[in-house]
Amino acid sequence: MTTETQAPATATEARAAIDALTTNVEFGSRLLAGDVAATQQWNELHSVLGKGGDEVENAMNGLVIGADTIPDGDSKRLAEGASWLRTLGLSDGVVREALEGAGVSKEEFRMVSDWKSRHMNDPVFSKRFLSNDAEAVRLMTTANVVIAGGIKGEAKGF
């Protein structure tokens, strides 16, 4: 007798199924022994997990995929990045922009680049920034987020 199970529809459901299977000794033994059905089930769950969910939204909510087992490195990096940027005082909009890296218009890019140049050449601001003044760090980090994202539609690189 076989029981047909419905494949999970969302990444959250897939993660829950994977987490349950990682504690199932019998399933783990079958998977490690190369059992075709167990391998297929494992791969299908990870396929759903890979397709599902908005990585940036998960990071903004502090969700690290697999945090209770083996954390996904990209998910952990994004969530920790979001948390760190928030500790610097950046708004959720700027944090989201940093994580998405979609870029800005040429005009906005130019304006922010000019702002950064002016402020880094200003000895008073530079001193505040280099002495870790919270507001100066927040402003410079916001500028760096924009500059790192580049110009929308243009290739990024060195």
Secondary structure as UniProt FT lines:
FT   HELIX           11..22
FT   HELIX           25..32
FT   TURN            33..34
FT   HELIX           36..51
FT   HELIX           55..60
FT   TURN            61..62
FT   TURN            65..68
FT   HELIX           73..87
FT   TURN            88..89
FT   HELIX           92..100
FT   HELIX           106..120
FT   HELIX           123..130
FT   TURN            131..132
FT   HELIX           134..149
FT   TURN            152..153
//
